[in-house]
């Protein structure tokens, strides 16, 4: 990516969405309403690594943005 601001936006939006789904019962209610409540036991297996990935991506985007801004 040429512009690190886009990467930063995507990573922050992803982090916020995963954090919302991880720390609030949004997905539990949603899965229960569509009849997939049995999958709620596996949410932590998916959401916690996704949260770690998006936090790492956000940190990388911040580092790239800082490096990009210092060159200009």
Long-range contacts (C-beta under 8 A, 24 or more apart in sequence): 3-68, 4-61, 4-64, 4-65, 4-68, 5-65, 7-57, 7-60, 7-61, 7-64, 7-65, 8-58, 8-61, 8-62, 8-64, 8-65, 10-57, 10-61, 11-54, 11-57, 11-58, 11-60, 11-61, 12-58, 12-61, 14-54, 14-57, 15-51, 15-54, 15-55, 15-57, 15-58, 18-47, 18-50, 18-51, 18-54, 19-51, 21-47, 22-47, 22-48, 22-51
